Amino acid sequence: MSGREGLVFRQDYFDDAAGWAALKQLLIDIFNVDISPLDRLGGHDPTSFPSAYFDAAGRCVANLSAFSMPLVINGHPVKAAGWQSGAVRPEYRGLGLYRELIAATLAWCDNQGYEAIVLYTDKPGLYERYGFRIVPQYSFPGSPPPSLPDRQPVARDLHLENDLGLVQTVLSGRTPVSRRLAVVDQSRLFPLNCLLQESVRLSALRHDSVIVAWRRPEPGLFELLDVVGPEIPTLAEILAEIGQQPERVESCIPSDLLDWDSPAVANTGSLVFMMRAPDELLPADPSCLSPLADF
Ligand SMILES: CC(C)(COP(=O)(O)OP(=O)(O)OC[C@H]1O[C@@H](n2cnc3c(N)ncnc32)[C@H](O)[C@@H]1OP(=O)(O)O)[C@@H](O)C(=O)NCCC(=O)NCCS
């Protein structure tokens, strides 16, 4: 195990190219996730506030980042921060570095007046002592709504690399996809997640004003990942305009604005969603964030 001599504490360092490169390498080494596509998708989120330790060679050995993630919860806007990229290199673990990064990041969030902090983790015990609570996430499976025979399939396929400008424009004017729990603005992560996640298809509806993210993970199943635009079409309209007639639908966004009834089924993956917020800000009804809002 290495000691902590020679380590330098740095904050808000993403504008330094070497620091940004060192953070990307940390994420590859610890999580096997390469966020380099962000560099051609508009760069890092300017609201990010990373706290980190660097060694004498300029390696990032520990990091935790907060960023602005405005949410709608129970129909109300919530000034929320997301936490991401929390990691310590194995040879520096057990020295209290992460405890210090949590303390520094919490202090910054409190100072900025964030009402809520959200994160995903497979180690909830690490955060419970700081007041984070698990908020169960659900998916919404069911039979498709009755079809709309009068509607023509008018949607066109988008290709992220070619249509990035359009995607970013539509993202900038989006309305929350649910009143229960949804991002208000998260335009940096949506394009990155489209690339990092498998088989995501983007369809433009309504003269390119609405973008639907979806996929067909298996025959007969339509998976709705996200809807981006100034209005949310109903599920029946989405299916008709994309020209899909599935046997089953699984929505990865809450169904409250889709004019479609479906049961809520709790997700059982190893990652849990946690919130640090007063009771009244926790989602009151079964909800989830779109996979394209992952962070
Ligand atoms: C989890 C991780 C960040 C901890 O880093 P670290 O620098 O060793 O942590 P610290 O030495 O600062 O310990 C902080 C506290 O967390 C506790 N802790 C460490 N690992 C833990 C785990 N897996 N589950 C619960 N608590 C844990 C420590 O016991 C310590 O408690 P204390 O404050 O009461 O002493 C590090 O092991 C890591 O990078 N793991 C792989 C990536 C990861 O899981 N990141 C976090 C996911 S969101």
The ligand as a Gaussian input file, in Angstrom:
#p B3LYP/6-31G(d) Opt

LIG

0 1
 C      -15.230000       2.582000      -2.421000
 C      -13.903000       3.337000      -2.485000
 C      -14.122000       4.663000      -3.225000
 C      -13.440000       3.614000      -1.042000
 O      -12.237000       4.397000      -1.109000
 P      -11.229000       4.507000       0.151000
 O      -10.335000       5.677000      -0.072000
 O      -10.620000       3.192000       0.403000
 O      -12.216000       4.857000       1.323000
 P      -11.794000       5.482000       2.714000
 O      -10.483000       4.899000       3.161000
 O      -11.858000       6.963000       2.614000
 O      -12.957000       4.962000       3.604000
 C      -14.124000       5.703000       3.748000
 C      -15.113000       4.945000       4.553000
 O      -15.829000       4.062000       3.673000
 C      -15.816000       2.755000       4.201000
 N      -15.826000       1.849000       3.074000
 C      -14.830000       1.560000       2.233000
 N      -15.239000       0.674000       1.314000
 C      -16.532000       0.399000       1.594000
 C      -17.508000      -0.450000       1.016000
 N      -17.241000      -1.232000      -0.027000
 N      -18.761000      -0.445000       1.556000
 C      -19.063000       0.313000       2.630000
 N      -18.160000       1.135000       3.225000
 C      -16.920000       1.175000       2.708000
 C      -14.555000       2.684000       5.013000
 O      -14.643000       1.682000       5.991000
 C      -14.494000       4.065000       5.633000
 O      -15.328000       4.130000       6.764000
 P      -14.972000       5.088000       8.011000
 O      -15.108000       6.513000       7.502000
 O      -15.995000       4.743000       9.032000
 O      -13.574000       4.739000       8.395000
 C      -12.830000       2.501000      -3.217000
 O      -12.769000       1.241000      -2.617000
 C      -13.080000       2.312000      -4.710000
 O      -12.668000       3.134000      -5.519000
 N      -13.771000       1.221000      -5.088000
 C      -14.045000       0.932000      -6.504000
 C      -14.972000       1.988000      -7.125000
 C      -16.197000       2.225000      -6.287000
 O      -16.823000       1.322000      -5.795000
 N      -16.570000       3.512000      -6.162000
 C      -17.700000       3.963000      -5.379000
 C      -18.943000       3.552000      -6.031000
 S      -20.099000       4.861000      -6.143000

